[in-house]
Amino acid sequence: MTEVPEVVVYCDESCHDASGRHPFMAIGSLWVDRDARDQISHAFRRLAVEQGLRGELKWRKVSRSRLDAYARLADFFFDQPELRFRTIVVEQSLVKMELHGRDRELAFYKFYYEMLEKWLLAGNDYVILIDRKTNRGADRHTTLKTYLERHLRGRAWITDLTIIDSGETPLAQLCDVLTGAVAATFNGAARPGSAKERLTQRVAARAGLASLGVRTPPSEDKFNIFRINLD
């Protein structure tokens, strides 16, 4: 019997709030075949320790003193052919809340669905890992899994969709850094000349982009930025 390929998807979000401070939010995902996952995760953690980064890795921790270390972590992503990244960028003021029952949390998980479903390929199993987040609706993740499975119609399978602690999961932390870089670019949140701006430029250059504030072609499967059109 042929073994079904299994893909692990680490998910995170950045600038998701209702305060109006951030015009754009980003929901990101890091994709890796399960067969390669453990080796890559160990190598990534080893690199972080070599760079003197022993705590949780996060976009908000990027600073001038840590810039070179975080740049090497970003390079690690691009140097690993098994790793892929996709993010959806949402202009929050354009979200028509009446279409989501005026439930901001429900709208948020609908965008999660939009981010994931285009990359779920027939014939694969998927394990989807979402960073811990407090929800008002206790069934949000179960509902997300149900709707993804309905979309797949048995062509692929969601083996599990569960919550993780990103502080204990190195590749989830890499997802946080990449998602944060995209969100910061769209929001103009990285001050000119700052370490964060320089890191966004490094990531954009490695991705072959002039900036992270763009929408990449749908066919781009290494570093994919999908700015959803809500007009």
Backbone as a ProteinNet text record, in pm:
[ID]
protein_1_A
[PRIMARY]
MTEVPEVVVYCDESCHDASGRHPFMAIGSLWVDRDARDQISHAFRRLAVEQGLRGELKWRKVSRSRLDAYARLADFFFDQPELRFRTIVVEQSLVKMELHGRDRELAFYKFYYEMLEKWLLAGNDYVILIDRKTNRGADRHTTLKTYLERHLRGRAWITDLTIIDSGETPLAQLCDVLTGAVAATFNGAARPGSAKERLTQRVAARAGLASLGVRTPPSEDKFNIFRINLD
[TERTIARY]
85	0	88.4	59.3	139.8	115.3	223.4	210.7	167.8	70.8	19.7	113.3	159.7	245.9	174.1	245.8	186.9	263.7	189.9	246.9	206.5	303.4	277.9	274.7	172.3	152.9	150.6	248	253.2	190.4	100.4	27.6	46.6	45.3	56.2	-8.9	-33.9	-91	-20	-32.1	33.4	-59.1	-61	-137.1	-286.5	-334.3	-478.6	-535.5	-600.5	-663.5	-777.2	-855.3	-969	-944.2	-820.6	-791.8	-778.4	-756.3	-734.9	-591.5	-502.7	-362.4	-294	-340.1	-277.3	-376.9	-354.8	-447.2	-457.1	-347.5	-343.5	-312.9	-376.2	-333.6	-281	-196.9	-142.3	-158.5	-200.9	-208	-111.7	-10.6	95.6	99.2	165.9	177	309.7	372	497.6	467.5	500.9	464.2	589.6	584.9	699.1	648.9	708.8	675.6	715.9	629.8	656.8	787.9	823	946.7	1069.6	1061.8	1176.5	1166	1049	1020.8	1118.3	1141.5	1223	1366.3	1424.4	1561.7	1575.1	1480.6	1486.4	1464.4	1371.1	1344.4	1466.5	1533.7	1654.5	1765.2	1779.8	1883.4	1854.5	1727.7	1690.3	1717.7	1679.7	1706.5	1855.7	1933	2077.3	2136.6	2089.3	2137.1	2103.6	1983.1	1944.3	2035.8	2065.7	2154.6	2294.7	2341.6	2473.5	2479.5	2365.1	2357.9	2330.5	2326.5	2305.4	2160.4	2068.5	1925	1868.3	1852.8	1813.1	1666.8	1604.5	1464.1	1374.4	1246.2	1151.5	1184.8	1183.5	1213.6	1084.6	1085.9	966.1	1004.1	916.6	940.3	964	886.1	898	1033	1107.9	1238.5	1352.6	1323.7	1429	1480.5	1610.7	1673.5	1807.2	1869.6	1998	2102	2103.1	2203.3	2175.6	2051.3	2014.6	1991.8	2013.9	1980.5	2052.6	2183.4	2258.3	2207	2173.4	2124.3	1990.9	1900.6	1769.6	1781.5	1875.6	1897.6	1941.6	2023.2	2066	1949.2	1857.4	1739	1650	1636.6	1559.8	1627.3	1758.8	1832.1	1809.1	1800.8	1777.6	1651.6	1545.4	1421.1	1445.8	1512.6	1531.6	1629.7	1715.6	1813.9	1758.7	1637.9	1576.4	1467.4	1491.8	1390.1	1261.3	1268.1	1148.3	1052.2	1098.9	1014.8	946.2	817.7	741.5	661.8	632.7	562.2	450.3	334.8	221.6	155.3	121.4	49.7	-62.9	-170.9	-280	-277.4	-289.6	-288.4	-427.2	-481.7	-619.7	-620.1	-680.5	-700.3	-822.4	-798.5	-901.7	-1022.4	-1001.2	-1113.2	-1211.4	-1169.2	-1255.9	-1336.4	-1312.4	-1386.5	-1531.9	-1624.1	-1766.8	-1821.9	-1825.8	-1860.8	-2003.3	-2090.5	-2227.6	-2232.5	-2126.5	-2121.2	-2079.2	-2034.2	-1985.7	-2066.2	-2190.3	-2274.7	-2221.5	-2142.9	-2076.6	-1992.2	-1938.2	-1854.1	-1710.7	-1629	-1491.8	-1411.2	-1434.4	-1360.2	-1396	-1523.3	-1565.6	-1499.8	-1496.1	-1431.1	-1284.3	-1219.8	-1078.1	-1055.2	-1139.1	-1119.8	-1161.4	-1248.4	-1277.4	-1154.1	-1078	-954.7	-848.9	-848.3	-761.6	-793.6	-921.8	-965	-913	-927.7	-881.7	-731.4	-657.2	-512	-471.7	-543	-504.2	-552.7	-676.4	-741.4	-676.1	-616.2	-555.9	-431.7	-368.9	-245.6	-267.9	-390.3	-421.1	-439.7	-343.2	-338	-394.1	-459.2	-518.4	-411.6	-449.5	-361.7	-273.7	-279.2	-195.5	-277.2	-207.9	-261.1	-199.6	-275.3	-225.1	-245.4	-141.2	-149.6	-133.1	-234.9	-234.4	-222.7	-119.1	-86.9	-101.2	-190.4	-222.1	-175.5	-108.2	-58.6	-175	-150.1	-254.3	-310.8	-442.5	-511.2	-643	-677.3	-802.3	-919.1	-1014.2	-1132.8	-1257.4	-1350.8	-1480.8	-1560.3	-1548.9	-1618	-1529.2	-1572	-1487.8	-1469.6	-1559.1	-1556	-1491.5	-1421.8	-1368.9	-1277.2	-1186.3	-1090.1	-1157.1	-1251.2	-1325.8	-1403.7	-1463.5	-1540.3	-1449.5	-1332.2	-1236.7	-1199.7	-1170.1	-1135.5	-1251.1	-1372.8	-1490.6	-1506.5	-1491.1	-1510.2	-1397.4	-1277.1	-1167	-1192.3	-1239.8	-1268.2	-1382.8	-1481.2	-1589.3	-1535.6	-1444.7	-1384	-1304.8	-1234	-1147.5	-1227	-1343	-1430.6	-1357.7	-1271.7	-1202.8	-1083.6	-1051.1	-933.5	-804	-812.2	-700.9	-763.7	-681.1	-735.1	-664.8	-742.9	-687.6	-674.7	-555.2	-532.7	-559.2	-515.5	-535.6	-528.5	-605.5	-594.7	-601.3	-488.9	-480.1	-402.5	-406.9	-342.9	-209	-109.1	23.4	72.3	175.8	246.8	369.8	367.3	478.2	609.9	604.2	727.4	807	741.4	808.3	825.3	799.6	795.5	878.4	1002.5	1092.9	1038.2	977.6	932.4	810.6	731.7	624.3	683.4	797.1	863.4	918.4	968.7	1012.8	894.1	779.8	658.4	622.9	635.7	609.4	698.2	825.8	919.6	883.8	855.8	824.3	690.6	591.6	461.1	472.5	548.3	568.2	636.6	731.1	801.5	705.4	615.9	518	421.4	368.9	272.9	335.9	459	526.4	544.2	573.4	591.1	459.7	352.9	222.8	176.8	210.1	165.4	262.4	374.7	473.5	527	533.8	568.1	717.2	795.7	941.5	1004.8	1056.6	1113.1	1228.5	1238.5	1349	1484.2	1565	1697.9	1701.8	1586	1582.8	1621.5	1646.7	1680.9	1564.5	1443.3	1328.3	1315.7	1337.5	1330.3	1438.8	1558	1666.9	1638.7	1572.7	1540.2	1431.9	1332.9	1231.9	1297.4	1395.1	1465.3	1543.3	1604.3	1679.5	1585.6	1469.9	1374	1322.3	1289.6	1239.6	1344	1468.4	1574.3	1588.5	1584.3	1596	1475.1	1359.4	1239.3	1232.1	1327.8	1326.6	1223.3	1190.5	1088.8	1151.7	1093.9	1140.7	1104.1	995.4	944.2	853.2	829.8	732	589.1	575.6	444.1	379.7	380.4	328.1	236.9	168.8	95.8	171.9	216.2	292.6	197.6	246.9	161.8	110.7	-10.3	-64.1	27.5	105.1	192.5	317.8	346.5	465.6	449.5	536.4	516.6	628.8	721.2	823.6	787.3	761.5	725.9	607.1	487.7	364.2	292.5	266.4	191.7	60.9	-48.9	-181.9	-252.7	-259.5	-338.2	-479.3	-571.9	-707.7	-777.9	-853.6	-925.7	-1064.4	-1090.3	-1218.7	-1303.6	-1257.1	-1333.4	-1463.2
-119.4	0	124.2	218.8	340.1	430.5	477.5	566.5	705.4	763.4	896.1	1002.5	1098.4	1204.9	1285.8	1318.7	1399.8	1530.8	1639.8	1773.9	1838.2	1900.3	1971.3	2120.5	2188.8	2331.8	2405.8	2496	2580.3	2715.6	2762.7	2886.2	2989	3115.7	3225.4	3347.5	3449.4	3572.3	3693.1	3806.1	3928.3	4046.4	4137.4	4263.3	4239.4	4132.2	4105.9	4169.6	4282.6	4349.6	4437.2	4483.4	4568.7	4714.2	4747.1	4882.4	4985.1	4939.4	5033.6	5080.4	5031.2	5073.6	5016.2	4900.4	4833.4	4822.8	4892.1	4882	4740.4	4665.9	4532.2	4427	4311.1	4194.9	4089.3	4002.3	3893.2	3761.6	3659.1	3523.2	3439.5	3383.6	3314.1	3166	3092.7	2947	2899.4	2808.6	2745.8	2598.6	2549	2414.9	2329.9	2206.6	2116.7	1972.9	1888.7	1746.3	1685.5	1600.5	1542.7	1465.2	1398.8	1320.9	1407.8	1535.2	1625.5	1713.4	1713.5	1810	1803.6	1684.5	1674.2	1718.6	1674	1711.4	1862.9	1922.2	2067	2143.4	2097.7	2164.5	2162.6	2048.9	2039.1	2129.5	2132.4	2217.2	2365.2	2402.3	2541.4	2581.2	2494.5	2524.1	2531.3	2442.4	2444.1	2575.3	2621	2748.4	2863.7	2864.6	2972.2	2977.9	2861.7	2857	2904.6	2862.4	2907.9	3059.8	3119.6	3264.3	3336.3	3260.8	3321.4	3350.4	3290.8	3312.9	3191.2	3199.2	3081.8	3085.6	3200.9	3209.6	3190.5	3223.1	3212.4	3315.9	3274.1	3362.7	3428.4	3562.5	3634	3758.4	3797.7	3918.8	4039.8	4052.5	4172.1	4180.2	4069.7	4070.6	4112.2	4135.2	4176.2	4313.8	4323.8	4448.4	4462.6	4577.5	4599.8	4496.9	4464.1	4369.3	4226.1	4199.1	4063.9	4052.4	4160.4	4161.1	4051.5	4039	3938.7	3798	3774.2	3641.7	3613	3708.2	3686.3	3678.6	3750.6	3741.2	3600.4	3537.2	3399.8	3302.7	3330.7	3245.7	3259	3381.8	3401.1	3330	3339.3	3269.4	3118.2	3068.3	2925.1	2882	2960.3	2927.8	2914.8	3012.1	3011.7	2903.9	2859.6	2756.7	2614.7	2602.4	2469.9	2450.4	2372.1	2355.1	2291.3	2223.1	2156.7	2254.1	2376.3	2472.9	2566.4	2592.5	2687.4	2777.8	2899.3	2996	3060.8	3073.4	3143.6	3231.2	3354.3	3443.2	3513.7	3536.9	3617.4	3751.1	3860.5	3995.3	4054.7	4107.6	4157.5	4304	4389.8	4529.8	4534.8	4557.9	4534.1	4626.5	4748.2	4842.5	4802.9	4716.1	4675.5	4549.2	4488.8	4367.7	4406.1	4352.2	4381.5	4288.7	4340.8	4256.8	4203.1	4272.7	4222.8	4089.1	4060.2	3932.1	3817.7	3852.4	3751.8	3758.5	3804.9	3814.7	3912.5	4009.1	4107.5	4039.3	3927.2	3847.8	3854.9	3938.4	3958.6	3829.9	3751.1	3625.7	3528.7	3521.9	3436.1	3481.5	3611.5	3663.9	3624.2	3631	3595.2	3450.8	3358.9	3219.3	3191.7	3271.8	3260.2	3296.6	3395.6	3430.4	3321	3256.6	3138.8	3034.3	3010.2	2914.8	2955.7	3083.7	3133.1	3114.7	3134.7	3119.3	2974.3	2880.3	2739.5	2665.7	2688.9	2594.3	2584.6	2691	2685.9	2596.2	2572.7	2493	2349.8	2311.3	2173.7	2091.6	2005.7	1935.6	1794.4	1750.2	1616.9	1510	1409.5	1295.3	1307.9	1422.7	1443.3	1436.1	1404	1422.8	1550.8	1621.2	1746.4	1747.9	1794.7	1826.1	1977.3	2045.8	2191.9	2233.8	2311.3	2349.7	2500.9	2544.6	2686.1	2733	2847.4	2901	2930.9	2908	2924.9	3067.1	3075.6	3203.6	3187.5	3286.3	3279	3314.8	3223.8	3245.6	3255.3	3337.1	3339.9	3215	3173.3	3053.6	2931	2838.1	2722.9	2628.3	2636.7	2541.5	2596.9	2709.5	2774.4	2681.3	2612.8	2529.2	2404.8	2348.5	2234	2273.3	2392.5	2440.7	2464.3	2521.6	2543.5	2410.2	2310	2177.5	2118.7	2133.7	2080.5	2143.5	2273.9	2341.9	2310.4	2294.5	2254.6	2113.7	2024.1	1887.1	1885.2	1970.1	1979.2	2026.2	2122.9	2172	2061.3	1980.9	1877.1	1759.9	1729.3	1622.7	1489.5	1457.3	1329.6	1323.7	1434.4	1435.3	1446	1502.9	1510.7	1506	1492.4	1469.2	1558.6	1610.6	1682.9	1582.2	1527.6	1428.3	1489.1	1615.1	1683.6	1833.1	1907	2052.2	2086.6	2133.9	2145.9	2270.9	2300.8	2419	2379.3	2463.8	2439.1	2562.4	2543.6	2653	2683.6	2797.4	2828.6	2845.1	2875.1	2889.9	2761.9	2648.3	2518.9	2456.6	2535.3	2480.5	2567.2	2529	2615.1	2660.8	2572.3	2612.5	2704.8	2694.9	2791.9	2930.1	2934.5	3062	3122.3	3039.1	3088.4	3146.6	3081.9	3133.8	3270.5	3288	3416.3	3526.2	3496.9	3597.5	3637.7	3540.4	3571.1	3643.5	3600.4	3666	3808.8	3826.8	3960	4053.8	4001	4084.4	4134.2	4047.1	4087.7	4190.3	4162.7	4254.2	4390.7	4393.1	4519.9	4601.8	4535.6	4606.6	4669.4	4593.2	4647.1	4760.6	4752.1	4853.1	4969.8	4965.5	5072.3	5082.8	4967.5	4966.9	4954.8	4928.8	4918	5052.2	5122.3	5255.4	5250.4	5351.5	5354.4	5342.5	5250.8	5230.1	5140.9	5100.2	5015.7	4872.3	4795.4	4653.9	4579.8	4611.6	4544.1	4576.1	4700.7	4733	4659.1	4654.9	4586.4	4436.5	4378.5	4236.6	4214.5	4303.3	4289.1	4298.3	4385.1	4398.6	4271.6	4212.3	4087.9	3976.5	3964.3	3861	3885.3	4010.5	4042.3	4008.3	4042.7	4013.5	3864.4	3786.2	3641.3	3582.5	3649.5	3602.8	3652.6	3736.7	3791.3	3900	3971.9	4076.6	4212.4	4316.3	4451.9	4491	4434.6	4464.4	4350	4338	4240.3	4295.6	4419.9	4481.7	4462.9	4341.3	4312.1	4190.4	4164.9	4039.7	3957	3838.1	3754	3677	3625.5	3543.4	3420.2	3373.4	3253.4	3132.4	3127.3	3012	3013	3122.3	3131	3036.7	2936.9	2836.2	2828.3	2922.5	2928.5	3033.4	3155.7	3265.5	3337.1	3298.7	3343.1	3444.9	3562.2	3668.8	3689.1	3661.3	3676.6	3791.7	3907.1	4018.7	4004.6	3971.7	3943.2	4072.5	4064.5	4180.7	4183.3	4283.7	4294	4409	4475.5	4587.6	4537.6
0	0	0	-89	-99.2	20.8	80.6	195.8	149	217.6	182.4	239.6	157.5	209.5	316.9	423.1	529.8	539.5	547.7	553	685.3	751	876.1	845.2	896.6	870.4	1003.5	1022.5	1142	1108	1193.1	1163.5	1274.8	1234.2	1330	1267.8	1348.7	1295.3	1354.8	1286.8	1331.8	1308.1	1404.2	1395.2	1384.6	1446	1448.4	1574.4	1558.6	1672.4	1622.4	1714.3	1678.1	1715.6	1749	1798.6	1687.7	1565.5	1456.2	1443.4	1530.8	1522.9	1400.1	1355.1	1242	1127.2	1017.6	903.4	846.6	853.7	793.5	899.6	885.4	962.8	865.9	916.6	835.7	911.4	839.4	893.5	810.5	875.7	803.7	832.9	744.2	760.2	702.9	774.4	732.5	706	586.9	542.1	525.7	576.9	565.4	564.5	480.7	481.8	616.2	667.7	799.9	801.2	691.9	687.1	711.1	673	686.8	810.7	873.3	979.3	1097.2	1151.7	1272.7	1246.9	1136.1	1105.2	1086.8	1015.4	991.7	1121.4	1202.7	1329.8	1420.3	1428.5	1511.8	1457	1326.1	1265.2	1290.5	1283.1	1307.9	1452.7	1545.8	1686.5	1713.5	1652.6	1670.7	1618.9	1503.4	1448.1	1541.3	1596.1	1686.8	1808.6	1864.9	1981.3	1943.9	1827.5	1780.3	1765.7	1733.6	1717.9	1850.3	1959.2	2090.4	2121.9	2047.3	2068.5	2139.8	2270.2	2347.7	2391.7	2391	2428.3	2307.1	2324.6	2213.5	2107.1	1983.6	1871.4	1824.9	1816.7	1777.3	1697.8	1608.2	1529.8	1620.1	1725.6	1810.8	1881.4	1885.6	1951.7	1859.3	1731.6	1638.6	1681	1697.6	1741.5	1671.2	1688.6	1622.3	1666.1	1794.4	1843.8	1795.9	1758.9	1716.9	1566.7	1493.6	1351.7	1274.4	1292.8	1217.1	1247.7	1374.1	1412.7	1345.4	1348	1285.2	1133.1	1076.3	931.2	893.5	976.8	948.8	962.1	1053.9	1066.1	942.5	891.5	768.4	651.6	644.1	538.4	547.5	670.3	689.6	615.2	626.7	556.4	406.8	347.7	202.8	157.2	247.6	212.4	226.1	278.7	297	191.3	88.1	-16.8	34.2	148.3	200.8	268.9	300.1	370.2	271.8	296.6	215.5	310	262.8	346.6	266.1	329.3	267.4	372	333.9	424.8	350.9	422.2	369.8	442.9	367.6	423.3	405.5	513.8	514.4	556.6	473.9	513.1	604	732.3	832.2	819	774.1	763.3	653.5	561.1	450.9	480.4	595.9	631.3	660.6	585.9	603	710.6	832.2	945.7	936.8	863.2	850.2	776.6	696.2	626.1	718.8	838.2	934	1064	1052.7	1171.4	1273.5	1226.7	1314.4	1421.7	1385.6	1475.4	1423.8	1484.6	1437.2	1443.3	1545.8	1560	1448.1	1412.8	1302.2	1172.7	1147.4	1027.1	1023.9	1139	1148.9	1103.5	1150	1112.7	969	912	769.4	687.1	733	662.2	680.3	795.8	814.4	707.1	686.8	584.7	447.4	412.5	282.4	265.7	373.5	367	342.6	403.4	399	275.2	234.5	143.2	6.5	-44.5	-178.3	-182.9	-68.8	-67	-18.1	4.9	44.4	-82.1	-110.7	-237.9	-226.5	-333.1	-336.3	-311.3	-232.8	-208	-86.3	-16.3	102	230	340	475.1	531.8	614.7	672.5	823.3	893.1	1034.9	1045.3	1095.1	1101.4	1247.4	1278	1415.1	1428.1	1513.7	1530.2	1666.8	1669.9	1796.2	1890.3	2016.7	2118.1	2115.9	2117.2	2112.7	2187.3	2268.7	2343.5	2252.3	2240	2158.1	2245.5	2202.6	2269.6	2233.1	2108.6	2064.3	2083.3	2168.5	2201.8	2084.1	1985.5	1874.6	1748.5	1757.8	1637.2	1557.3	1625.3	1554.3	1495.7	1569.6	1517.8	1392.1	1395.7	1280.8	1161.1	1185	1076.6	1012	1093	1040.3	959.1	1008.2	938.6	801.5	793.3	665	567.3	617.2	529.1	474.2	558.1	512.9	410.9	429.1	330.5	195.9	200.5	77.5	7.6	85.5	28.1	-29.1	26.3	-23.9	-42.5	53.6	49.5	-43.9	-111.5	-200.9	-121.4	-1.8	93	231.8	334.8	467.9	569.9	663.4	777.6	891.1	908.1	1013.8	1150.3	1166.1	1294	1270.1	1347.1	1353.9	1500.3	1554.2	1699.1	1738.9	1866.5	1923	1982.6	1962.3	2017.6	2092.3	2169.9	2234.9	2149.7	2079.1	1987.9	2061.9	2191.4	2268.5	2277.5	2251.3	2256.8	2118.8	2013.2	1877.8	1783.4	1755	1678.2	1543.4	1465.8	1332.8	1340.2	1446.2	1466.5	1492.4	1558.3	1583.5	1454.8	1366.1	1235.5	1159.5	1168.6	1105.7	1163	1293	1357.7	1300	1282.3	1231.1	1088.7	1003.4	863.8	851.6	928.2	925.6	977.4	1082.9	1138.7	1041	963.4	864.8	757.4	711.9	610.7	669.1	787.5	849.5	875.6	922.9	950.4	824	712.6	586.4	541.7	542.9	501	591.7	719.2	814.2	828.7	756.9	770.4	912.1	980.2	1122.1	1149.7	1045.5	1063.8	1028.6	1128.2	1105.1	1005.4	918.2	821.5	890.8	842.8	898.7	1020.6	1071.1	1191	1157.1	1260.8	1241.3	1175.9	1215.8	1157.4	1008.6	971.4	828.4	751.3	806.4	736.8	723.1	823.5	812.5	706.4	698.5	592.2	455.2	442.5	314.2	282.4	383.3	363.8	316.7	383.4	345.9	204.4	173.7	39.7	-66.1	-41.4	-138.4	-161.1	-53.9	-68.7	-141.9	-127.8	-196.3	-340.4	-379.8	-515.6	-534.7	-425.7	-430.1	-400.6	-457.1	-427.3	-284.3	-233.2	-99.5	-57.8	72.6	121.1	114.3	75.7	66.9	-68.4	-119.1	-252.9	-245.6	-356.6	-373.4	-475.2	-436	-527	-619	-730.9	-818.5	-744.2	-776.6	-710.7	-723.6	-832	-855.8	-768.8	-700.7	-616.3	-496.7	-487.6	-383.3	-280.5	-282.2	-177.5	-73.3	-119.6	-29.3	-92.1	-49.1	-113.7	-26.5	-82.7	-13.9	-88.7	-24.2	-84.8	-14.7	-80.8	-28.3	-82.4	6.1	-37.8	-78.4	-185.6	-237.4	-176	-90.7	-22.5	-76.7	-180.9	-237.6	-300.1
[MASK]
+++++++++++++++++++++++++++++++++++++++++++++++++++++++++++++++++++++++++++++++++++++++++++++++++++++++++++++++++++++++++++++++++++++++++++++++++++++++++++++++++++++++++++++++++++++++++++++++++++++++++++++++++++++++++++++++++++++++

